[in-house]
């Protein structure tokens, strides 16, 4: 039976980035309707985590080195 390994690059060409983008949109909508400071903080952290995952996918797609990633993240 063949084994199938999904790499981050393969995920870049699948639905995963789309799902992350939709998640981000939903989280921003939730943020605008958050009622308490705690709720806002939790949602902001979720947005930051989704953004970081998207960044990692883009870095993988463009085959950036750790040095190049540092340069991008400094800006």
N, C-alpha and C positions, 0 to 999 in steps of 0.2 A: 504494500500500500504506500503510495507516495506521500511524503510529508510536505506540508506547505508552510513556509515561514513568511510572514508578512513583515516587510521592512518599513521603516518610516517613509522611505521614498515611495514605496508602493501605496502607502496610506495617503500620501500627498495627491495621488491620482485617483483616489477613491472618494467616498462620501465623508470621510472623517473631517477634512477642513470645512466642508459645508456645515456639518453638524456643529462644529465649534463656533462658526460664524453665527449660526442661528441661536445657539446658546448665548453668545455675547449679546445679541439683539434683545433676547428675552430678559437677560439679566439687567440690561440698561433700562428696560421698561419697568422691571421690578424696582430698580433703584429709584426711579422717579416717583414711585408710589409708596416707598418705604415710609413707615410712620415713626419709627424710633431710631435713635442714633445707633443702637446695637444692630438693628436690622440693616441699616445702611452700611455699617462696617462689614457685616457678614457678606453682603452682596458685593461690595467693593473688593473684598478678598477673592470671591469667586470669579469676578471679572478679571482680576490680575492673574489668577491661575490660568484662566482660559487664554488670555493674551500671551502668557508665557508659552503655553503649549503651541499656539499658532506660530510664535516666533521660532520655536525649535523645529517645527515642520518646515518652515521657510528656510532655515539654516541648512537643514538636511537636504532639501530640494536643490539648493544652490551649492551644496557641498562646501560650505564655509569651514575654514579651519577655526580652532579655538582663538587664535590670534585675530582673525578677521571678525569673529563674533564679538570679541572684546572691543574692537574699534567701532562696530555698529552700535553696541550697547552704550558706549561712552557718549554718543551724540544725543 
